[in-house]
């Protein structure tokens, strides 16, 4: 938001000061560019300072400036500019600056985003040359320019100095958003013409050509807009902007200008890799299942046009299209790829290789076989996990392994393999006996019948095998 405040009160408890803060809280903008604050910030008491006023805003930070050469005798001083950042924008602030001559002509905030994206918000106030009186902004700046041997008009000095600053910012790769009170016709005035020559445009007039004759100063008798938001960002459907009615928005006698620019444009957007994939893990040993999964995924890619969409997105990105054009294509591609992979992984049948019914007795024989293999590896000088060896010893209750030679370990392994072969032949019978014993124990604990529990166990086993 940008607005001319037409002099904020010196005291923070005054109604206009409270209205200023409450309006920012109501509209919740990320940045406010204010002109003609009308305060000598250095002369204010601590409890009336800007820092104390903005403490009622969420994570706010202010950069303000005024004519520093008029002394600190008066708390009210015509002119001055200020920028306030709130919310997430405050944490993106890298630096702030103001008019190098100390005349309070402009104040800026620089934001940094992703991939080196930098955006500078500038608040500019152009003095009125026809204002009478010794304390007007025009007379203040004239006195200071004469004191430093600069015999330029304040408006000419502003245009020349601001042009140098704008060119420097643009050469540094910064994107500019300038809220200004030009005090002249922004359609053909000298200040805005200078900004247009630097590559900026009036974003409200560009977006809404019919608003070019809408006055922005309430007490003006002409249909002349004297306030604007100038930016280097190109016109886009993603960017919204306009005016608020007189009496709405920030307090003052000028219209409040507003602009809604997405974070992805201001702070940049680091696009994920265009060929991003989501690999599904299968806890199986059968190599046929991953192959079947890959074949089904590729088939769905062809049917749903994923390859064509990927090439279209890649070509759009390489042509340098704006982010608001590339981002929807990339998001659609990622969404479709993820859905295809998740659906395929959910539907694919996970086969179980071997299908040897498990029993505690068979598990004990398998653990003995693993233990003998570990002992053989240690006798051969190969690397073996000590923790694994201890777990297998605890599971098999075999402890006397220190005195076993390599040959004895090989003989023991052969015996265990023969034992495993015998148990494998009777695995179905052993499984049946195990389920019957388990069903009987469960029935006794739950006070049910053994037949009921046995049927439940068989049903669950069948469901697991056919899942």
Secondary structure, DSSP 8 states (H G I E B T S, - for coil): -EEE-S---SSTTSHHHHHHHHHHHHH--SEEEEE---B-GGGS-GGGSHHHHGGGSTT-EEEEE-BTTS-SS-SB-S--EEEEE-HHHHHTEEEEEE-TTSB--EEEEEEE-GGG-EEEEEEEE---TT--STTSHHHHHHHHHHHTT----HHHHHHHHHHHHHHHHHHTTEEEEEEEE-SS-TTT-HHHHHHHHTT-EEHHHHH-GGGTT---BTT-SS----EEEEESS---TT-EEEE--TTSSSSSSB--EEEE--HHHHS------TT-----------HHHHHHHHHHHHHHHHHTTHHHHHHHHHHHHHTT--HHHHHHHHHHHHHHHHHHHHHHHHHS----SS-----HHHHHHHHHHHHHHHHHHHHTT----HHHHHHHHHHHT----TT--HHHHHHHHHHHHHHHHHHHHTHHHHHHHHHHHHHHHHHHHHT--HHHHHHHHHHHHHHHHT-
